[in-house]
Amino acid sequence: MLRLDADPAGALEGVDALRVHVAGAESNVAATLARLGLRAAWISKLPVGPLGQKVERTLRAHGVDTSRVVWEETGRLGVFFTHLPAAPRRPIVIYDRQDSSFTRLDPAEVDWAFVTGSRLLHLTGITPALGERPRRLIERALDDAAATGLSVSFDVNYRSRLWPPERARVTLTPLIQRCQVVICSQRDARTVFQVTGTPEGTARALQETFGVGQVCLTLGADGAGVLDGERWEQMAALSSTVVDPIGRGDAFTAGILYARMTTGDPALGLRYGLQLAALKQACQGDIAWVDAAALTVEGGEGVPR
């Protein structure tokens, strides 16, 4: 998608200029992982023309492999408008993504051999919320992952503007049950899956519901926790100046996956995730402008180097 930002000091209704960013949950994760030094690819469908080219070229500039992006001659790119003023004014986000090119990506157009040739596949709950065809994409991806032993991570990423909690729960539960890692906010656990209680109790309830090995639970200002098998780790959030909060959850996810791919240590992934979330919210735009040198083993130094 393209994200169009109004000046925080102004108002969206009175704007005469907008700052443009490339945005999207999965692409944010891919870009951050590529910037950290991993090989990351992103698959989508984009319209031919300058807007689609901007998305593809931006992600490629961050190091993401975009060679399997599908192009269509007559299509549109989803966009959303944001206004992120200082408190006490409330933020505004307005989506315009109906009938985007991505919602018309057919499973037959995807290079599934390329997908299953990877070490990890990352999916989010946004995709099946966009319609029947995107849901079939997720189902095909999970089918091929199961057949080839490909590890799958899934970020719930509930969007109330796309579907009600009840439908999200019914649709997402059987999908997540086929994954190995789930990332979920405590708020989404309560809203979508009706799970309440302490962070550890919530993570254990989700683990039992989904049958996954690893549950990563974000707690907002209270930090995050990870349950890996029987082991629970919880860490506080790192302080940082909030320039732009959008995308910090994706940066957190990238930290979890980076550690999983490089060390296999879930506690280190939690630390990396919190560091990247702090670094991201100090950056303008959806993508975290970081590299691996910004990560520390000790923690607490959430400052870009």
KETIDO-284432 format. One record per residue (C-alpha): residue number from 1; x, y, z negated. Coordinates in pm, whole numbers, plus 50000, padded with zeros to 5 digits. Layout:
// residues N
+-----+-------+-------+-------+
: num :     X :     Y :     Z :
+-----+-------+-------+-------+
: NUM :     X :     Y :     Z :
...
+-----+-------+-------+-------+
//
This chain:
// residues 305
+-----+-------+-------+-------+
: num :     X :     Y :     Z :
+-----+-------+-------+-------+
:   1 : 50000 : 50000 : 50000 :
:   2 : 50087 : 50365 : 50009 :
:   3 : 50055 : 50567 : 49692 :
:   4 : 49982 : 50940 : 49725 :
:   5 : 50064 : 51147 : 49416 :
:   6 : 49929 : 51488 : 49327 :
:   7 : 50145 : 51733 : 49132 :
:   8 : 50099 : 51647 : 48760 :
:   9 : 50065 : 52017 : 48680 :
:  10 : 49782 : 52065 : 48930 :
:  11 : 49458 : 51881 : 49001 :
:  12 : 49375 : 51616 : 49260 :
:  13 : 49075 : 51810 : 49388 :
:  14 : 49287 : 52119 : 49450 :
:  15 : 49593 : 51951 : 49595 :
:  16 : 49752 : 52079 : 49915 :
:  17 : 50049 : 51840 : 49918 :
:  18 : 50098 : 51478 : 49811 :
:  19 : 50414 : 51282 : 49733 :
:  20 : 50422 : 50946 : 49915 :
:  21 : 50546 : 50619 : 49761 :
:  22 : 50539 : 50260 : 49879 :
:  23 : 50353 : 50057 : 49616 :
:  24 : 50216 : 49715 : 49535 :
:  25 : 50253 : 49466 : 49251 :
:  26 : 50424 : 49184 : 49440 :
:  27 : 50639 : 49416 : 49649 :
:  28 : 50749 : 49601 : 49334 :
:  29 : 50869 : 49274 : 49181 :
:  30 : 51046 : 49169 : 49501 :
:  31 : 51220 : 49506 : 49536 :
:  32 : 51341 : 49502 : 49174 :
:  33 : 51473 : 49146 : 49203 :
:  34 : 51652 : 49237 : 49525 :
:  35 : 51805 : 49542 : 49359 :
:  36 : 51926 : 49316 : 49076 :
:  37 : 52113 : 49106 : 49329 :
:  38 : 51880 : 48813 : 49399 :
:  39 : 51758 : 48714 : 49744 :
:  40 : 51392 : 48817 : 49754 :
:  41 : 51138 : 48806 : 50035 :
:  42 : 50791 : 48954 : 50070 :
:  43 : 50512 : 48832 : 50298 :
:  44 : 50214 : 49043 : 50398 :
:  45 : 50026 : 49176 : 50699 :
:  46 : 50082 : 49534 : 50809 :
:  47 : 49940 : 49754 : 51084 :
:  48 : 50167 : 49847 : 51372 :
:  49 : 50255 : 50216 : 51351 :
:  50 : 50433 : 50463 : 51127 :
:  51 : 50254 : 50375 : 50802 :
:  52 : 50320 : 50003 : 50829 :
:  53 : 50676 : 50078 : 50935 :
:  54 : 50726 : 50297 : 50629 :
:  55 : 50627 : 50011 : 50398 :
:  56 : 50845 : 49755 : 50574 :
:  57 : 51148 : 49980 : 50609 :
:  58 : 51129 : 50097 : 50248 :
:  59 : 51124 : 49743 : 50112 :
:  60 : 51399 : 49639 : 50350 :
:  61 : 51607 : 49933 : 50229 :
:  62 : 51579 : 49797 : 49875 :
:  63 : 51716 : 49465 : 50001 :
:  64 : 51392 : 49270 : 50044 :
:  65 : 51368 : 49020 : 50329 :
:  66 : 51067 : 49133 : 50535 :
:  67 : 51128 : 48904 : 50832 :
:  68 : 50804 : 48710 : 50774 :
:  69 : 50574 : 49011 : 50760 :
:  70 : 50286 : 48968 : 51008 :
:  71 : 50194 : 49269 : 51224 :
:  72 : 49858 : 49357 : 51377 :
:  73 : 49786 : 49616 : 51644 :
:  74 : 49455 : 49743 : 51509 :
:  75 : 49453 : 49758 : 51135 :
:  76 : 49484 : 49986 : 50838 :
:  77 : 49707 : 50016 : 50536 :
:  78 : 49553 : 50035 : 50192 :
:  79 : 49623 : 50360 : 50006 :
:  80 : 49557 : 50497 : 49661 :
:  81 : 49567 : 50845 : 49515 :
:  82 : 49704 : 50925 : 49170 :
:  83 : 49717 : 51221 : 48938 :
:  84 : 49926 : 51164 : 48627 :
:  85 : 49902 : 51483 : 48421 :
:  86 : 50046 : 51542 : 48076 :
:  87 : 49829 : 51459 : 47774 :
:  88 : 49560 : 51529 : 47677 :
:  89 : 49448 : 51534 : 48042 :
:  90 : 49344 : 51191 : 48168 :
:  91 : 49514 : 51013 : 48460 :
:  92 : 49316 : 50954 : 48779 :
:  93 : 49363 : 50664 : 49023 :
:  94 : 49143 : 50634 : 49333 :
:  95 : 49180 : 50331 : 49564 :
:  96 : 49101 : 50313 : 49935 :
:  97 : 49193 : 49958 : 50033 :
:  98 : 48874 : 49817 : 50185 :
:  99 : 48939 : 49598 : 50493 :
: 100 : 49316 : 49651 : 50488 :
: 101 : 49537 : 49449 : 50721 :
: 102 : 49646 : 49228 : 50432 :
: 103 : 49289 : 49110 : 50366 :
: 104 : 49289 : 48970 : 50720 :
: 105 : 49609 : 48768 : 50681 :
: 106 : 49513 : 48413 : 50771 :
: 107 : 49694 : 48119 : 50607 :
: 108 : 49778 : 47991 : 50956 :
: 109 : 49985 : 48305 : 51018 :
: 110 : 50221 : 48243 : 50725 :
: 111 : 50554 : 48064 : 50766 :
: 112 : 50496 : 47814 : 50486 :
: 113 : 50827 : 47635 : 50545 :
: 114 : 50997 : 47965 : 50461 :
: 115 : 50788 : 47995 : 50144 :
: 116 : 50858 : 47643 : 50020 :
: 117 : 51226 : 47683 : 50101 :
: 118 : 51256 : 47932 : 49816 :
: 119 : 51330 : 47859 : 49449 :
: 120 : 51034 : 48049 : 49307 :
: 121 : 50704 : 48185 : 49437 :
: 122 : 50544 : 48483 : 49264 :
: 123 : 50169 : 48548 : 49289 :
: 124 : 49926 : 48785 : 49120 :
: 125 : 49559 : 48791 : 49032 :
: 126 : 49508 : 49093 : 49256 :
: 127 : 49521 : 48882 : 49574 :
: 128 : 49223 : 48649 : 49509 :
: 129 : 49020 : 48953 : 49397 :
: 130 : 49042 : 49098 : 49748 :
: 131 : 48817 : 48846 : 49920 :
: 132 : 48776 : 48491 : 50046 :
: 133 : 49068 : 48496 : 50290 :
: 134 : 49320 : 48626 : 50035 :
: 135 : 49192 : 48364 : 49791 :
: 136 : 49254 : 48094 : 50051 :
: 137 : 49608 : 48226 : 50089 :
: 138 : 49669 : 48168 : 49719 :
: 139 : 49517 : 47820 : 49733 :
: 140 : 49731 : 47723 : 50033 :
: 141 : 50042 : 47860 : 49862 :
: 142 : 49969 : 47654 : 49551 :
: 143 : 49900 : 47343 : 49760 :
: 144 : 50235 : 47372 : 49936 :
: 145 : 50416 : 47455 : 49611 :
: 146 : 50275 : 47143 : 49445 :
: 147 : 50369 : 46926 : 49743 :
: 148 : 50729 : 47047 : 49746 :
: 149 : 50795 : 47103 : 49375 :
: 150 : 50826 : 47480 : 49414 :
: 151 : 50804 : 47670 : 49084 :
: 152 : 50528 : 47934 : 49070 :
: 153 : 50486 : 48239 : 48847 :
: 154 : 50152 : 48418 : 48819 :
: 155 : 50082 : 48768 : 48689 :
: 156 : 49715 : 48801 : 48590 :
: 157 : 49717 : 49177 : 48662 :
: 158 : 49342 : 49216 : 48618 :
: 159 : 49182 : 49504 : 48808 :
: 160 : 48835 : 49594 : 48683 :
: 161 : 48764 : 49795 : 48999 :
: 162 : 48794 : 49478 : 49207 :
: 163 : 48583 : 49229 : 49011 :
: 164 : 48409 : 49168 : 48677 :
: 165 : 48585 : 48972 : 48400 :
: 166 : 48357 : 48669 : 48428 :
: 167 : 48427 : 48615 : 48798 :
: 168 : 48798 : 48677 : 48744 :
: 169 : 48807 : 48413 : 48469 :
: 170 : 48626 : 48150 : 48675 :
: 171 : 48847 : 48213 : 48979 :
: 172 : 49184 : 48259 : 48811 :
: 173 : 49178 : 47978 : 48556 :
: 174 : 49211 : 47685 : 48803 :
: 175 : 49476 : 47879 : 48998 :
: 176 : 49693 : 47954 : 48694 :
: 177 : 49663 : 47592 : 48579 :
: 178 : 49875 : 47503 : 48881 :
: 179 : 50160 : 47740 : 48788 :
: 180 : 50463 : 47712 : 48561 :
: 181 : 50484 : 48070 : 48431 :
: 182 : 50201 : 48311 : 48352 :
: 183 : 50239 : 48680 : 48270 :
: 184 : 49939 : 48840 : 48103 :
: 185 : 49870 : 49147 : 47895 :
: 186 : 49705 : 49104 : 47558 :
: 187 : 49426 : 49328 : 47686 :
: 188 : 49364 : 49102 : 47988 :
: 189 : 49373 : 48795 : 47764 :
: 190 : 49092 : 48948 : 47562 :
: 191 : 48892 : 49096 : 47852 :
: 192 : 48919 : 48817 : 48108 :
: 193 : 48984 : 48500 : 47907 :
: 194 : 48811 : 48602 : 47582 :
: 195 : 49118 : 48518 : 47375 :
: 196 : 49178 : 48722 : 47061 :
: 197 : 49410 : 48704 : 46763 :
: 198 : 49777 : 48765 : 46694 :
: 199 : 50018 : 48789 : 46989 :
: 200 : 50161 : 48445 : 46914 :
: 201 : 49815 : 48297 : 46866 :
: 202 : 49699 : 48453 : 47192 :
: 203 : 49998 : 48313 : 47382 :
: 204 : 49942 : 47965 : 47239 :
: 205 : 49574 : 47975 : 47330 :
: 206 : 49661 : 48074 : 47688 :
: 207 : 49925 : 47803 : 47705 :
: 208 : 49668 : 47545 : 47599 :
: 209 : 49404 : 47678 : 47841 :
: 210 : 49635 : 47684 : 48142 :
: 211 : 49874 : 47401 : 48057 :
: 212 : 50175 : 47611 : 48162 :
: 213 : 50522 : 47584 : 48014 :
: 214 : 50585 : 47955 : 47970 :
: 215 : 50348 : 48236 : 47872 :
: 216 : 50471 : 48597 : 47874 :
: 217 : 50241 : 48833 : 47686 :
: 218 : 50276 : 49210 : 47716 :
: 219 : 50164 : 49417 : 47418 :
: 220 : 50173 : 49774 : 47545 :
: 221 : 50352 : 50006 : 47307 :
: 222 : 50422 : 49710 : 47077 :
: 223 : 50652 : 49541 : 47327 :
: 224 : 50605 : 49184 : 47448 :
: 225 : 50646 : 48819 : 47358 :
: 226 : 50726 : 48496 : 47536 :
: 227 : 50618 : 48143 : 47448 :
: 228 : 50838 : 47878 : 47610 :
: 229 : 50726 : 47532 : 47510 :
: 230 : 50696 : 47562 : 47132 :
: 231 : 50938 : 47854 : 47094 :
: 232 : 50789 : 48201 : 47040 :
: 233 : 50997 : 48521 : 47073 :
: 234 : 50863 : 48873 : 47027 :
: 235 : 51049 : 49201 : 47078 :
: 236 : 50962 : 49567 : 47036 :
: 237 : 50935 : 49802 : 47331 :
: 238 : 51233 : 50025 : 47409 :
: 239 : 51182 : 50398 : 47387 :
: 240 : 51219 : 50603 : 47704 :
: 241 : 51084 : 50923 : 47851 :
: 242 : 50767 : 50849 : 48047 :
: 243 : 50800 : 51008 : 48388 :
: 244 : 50574 : 50760 : 48569 :
: 245 : 50420 : 50455 : 48397 :
: 246 : 50285 : 50291 : 48714 :
: 247 : 50485 : 49980 : 48800 :
: 248 : 50642 : 49920 : 48459 :
: 249 : 50452 : 49593 : 48424 :
: 250 : 50599 : 49476 : 48754 :
: 251 : 50946 : 49575 : 48633 :
: 252 : 50885 : 49369 : 48318 :
: 253 : 50787 : 49072 : 48532 :
: 254 : 51102 : 49113 : 48740 :
: 255 : 51310 : 49091 : 48422 :
: 256 : 51136 : 48771 : 48317 :
: 257 : 51193 : 48614 : 48658 :
: 258 : 51551 : 48742 : 48689 :
: 259 : 51653 : 48564 : 48369 :
: 260 : 51462 : 48251 : 48469 :
: 261 : 51649 : 48240 : 48800 :
: 262 : 51993 : 48320 : 48661 :
: 263 : 52018 : 48184 : 48307 :
: 264 : 51696 : 48000 : 48227 :
: 265 : 51683 : 48179 : 47891 :
: 266 : 51328 : 48303 : 47818 :
: 267 : 51441 : 48525 : 47528 :
: 268 : 51691 : 48695 : 47756 :
: 269 : 51414 : 48734 : 48014 :
: 270 : 51201 : 48907 : 47751 :
: 271 : 51487 : 49144 : 47669 :
: 272 : 51552 : 49213 : 48038 :
: 273 : 51182 : 49267 : 48101 :
: 274 : 51153 : 49526 : 47826 :
: 275 : 51468 : 49702 : 47942 :
: 276 : 51344 : 49718 : 48301 :
: 277 : 51001 : 49842 : 48190 :
: 278 : 51167 : 50125 : 47997 :
: 279 : 51393 : 50208 : 48290 :
: 280 : 51105 : 50200 : 48537 :
: 281 : 50883 : 50445 : 48350 :
: 282 : 51171 : 50693 : 48358 :
: 283 : 51166 : 50672 : 48742 :
: 284 : 50924 : 50837 : 48982 :
: 285 : 50728 : 50598 : 49204 :
: 286 : 50632 : 50232 : 49175 :
: 287 : 50974 : 50073 : 49222 :
: 288 : 51240 : 50058 : 48952 :
: 289 : 51561 : 50218 : 49083 :
: 290 : 51796 : 49991 : 48892 :
: 291 : 52073 : 49739 : 48943 :
: 292 : 52208 : 49452 : 48736 :
: 293 : 52460 : 49684 : 48565 :
: 294 : 52167 : 49853 : 48389 :
: 295 : 52083 : 49533 : 48200 :
: 296 : 52249 : 49457 : 47867 :
: 297 : 52254 : 49139 : 47661 :
: 298 : 52244 : 49325 : 47331 :
: 299 : 51929 : 49523 : 47406 :
: 300 : 51829 : 49868 : 47293 :
: 301 : 52034 : 50046 : 47558 :
: 302 : 51746 : 50101 : 47797 :
: 303 : 51926 : 50374 : 47990 :
: 304 : 52032 : 50353 : 48356 :
: 305 : 52407 : 50339 : 48415 :
+-----+-------+-------+-------+
//
